[in-house]
Amino acid sequence: MSLVGQPAPEWAAAAYHNGEQKELSSEDIKGKWCVLYFYPLDFTFI
């Protein structure tokens, strides 16, 4: 299933920016191009 070109679902999350934790949602970036990067700490199976 390809999601390229489809709108992203509604979401909200905490974000860390310039030393502060802020709430960010899909409404904040609506109508703008963006790249979202998710990094779940340093989880490994080893």
N, C-alpha and C positions, 0 to 999 in steps of 0.2 A: 504494500500500500504506500503510495507516494504522497507526501504532504507538501511537496514543493508547489508554491503558488497558491496555497490555501491559507486562509486566515488562521491565526493562532487562537486557541481557546482562551477564555477569560481566566486570569490568574492573579494572584497577589503573593508577595514574598518579602522577606527582610533582605536588605542589601547593605553592604559595607562600602561607604564612599567617603573619601577624605577624612578618615578617622572617625566617622560617625556611622551608626546603624540607622537606616532609613527604611520606610515601607515603600515598596515599588509595586505597581500593578500594570496590567495591560492598558489601562486608561492613560497612564502617564506617557506611554510611547505610541499611542494611537496616531496613525497617519505619518509616522516617521520610519525610516529604515534603521534597523538595529541588528546587532549580533548579541545573543544571550549566551553566556558561558556558565555552565553548571559544574562545579567541582566539589564532590562529596568528601571533603577532607582527604585523608591519605589512606583509603581503604584498600587493602590487598588481602589475598587469600593465603599468603605465606605466614 
